[in-house]
Amino acid sequence: MADFSSALMTWGTLGFVVLLCLVGVLMSMLSLSGSWLVVLAAVIALLLGRAFPSLWVVLAFVGVAALLEGVEFFAGAWGVTRRGGSRAGGVAAVLGSFVGLCLGALIPIPILGPLLGMLLGGFGLVFLVEWNRLQRHDAAAHIAWGSVLAKVLMIFLKVCATIGMSAVLIIGIASA
């Protein structure tokens, strides 16, 4: 009987961890903080006394998730300045993306509304700032696209990192 309950606990833990990791990857695809769900899965596995992950693995996951959040916050500004935009355009990218994310919840497309709002808000505010500065539509649009491209690149990076963390966690738990 003890072997059965131990096996049930192992498979139950693994199943729950896999579920959290899958939801985390899906959230990352929508530019949400899915990597933190993988961190939560690792913490739960650690607290259940599993052989894997260790505290160091959990702390590494926390570091990766925090780094992703920090980089994402400034990705739009980086994309703007990389394309020749002003510092004000970089600030506009951060603010426009945040406001767009909030207002995007009003777009009647479940889950994708905030993502579209974030991209449109970042583009729109950067375009206005840079058009005001340069008085040229084409140059302002070129710079504003930098915000969008940087955000899309950041989503790709978040998805890759979340998949990587998930793979380490799932394989580690399954093989321990």
Salt bridges, closest charged atoms under 4 A:
GLU72 OE1 - LYS158 NZ 3.00
GLU130 OE1 - ARG133 NH2 2.61
ASP138 OD2 - ARG136 NH2 3.02
